[in-house]
Amino acid sequence: MFMRGTDAYGEDFVDLAKTLDISAGGAYLTSPRALAKAALITLTVPAPSVSNSGLVPASMAPIQARVLRQKEVGDVHLIGVQFLKPLD
């Protein structure tokens, strides 16, 4: 999923994050950059370019989230976020 926000150094960014775990209330992601605890970020789930079946929505609204924790492991950061509004 795409992650957009401001990193721990005040730089705006848009990154493709790997989702390790997701639930209705939050997610565990990998990021190439450090984020500040309590930072607000926006997550966007990319939709397939063509969906003929109607089973996959054409798009999904961006998800607002708050960073709860972060751990640096090698050259990646493991980021735990809580969604501001739980997913349906």
Stockholm file with secondary structure:
# STOCKHOLM 1.0

chainA/1-88         MFMRGTDAYGEDFVDLAKTLDISAGGAYLTSPRALAKAALITLTVPAPSVSNSGLVPASMAPIQARVLRQKEVGDVHLIGVQFLKPLD
#=GR chainA/1-88 SS CEEEEECTTSCEEEEECEEEEECSSEEEEEESSCCCTTCEEEEECCCCSCCSSSSSCSCCCCEEEEEEEEEEETTEEEEEEEESSCCC
#=GC SS_cons        CEEEEECTTSCEEEEECEEEEECSSEEEEEESSCCCTTCEEEEECCCCSCCSSSSSCSCCCCEEEEEEEEEEETTEEEEEEEESSCCC
//
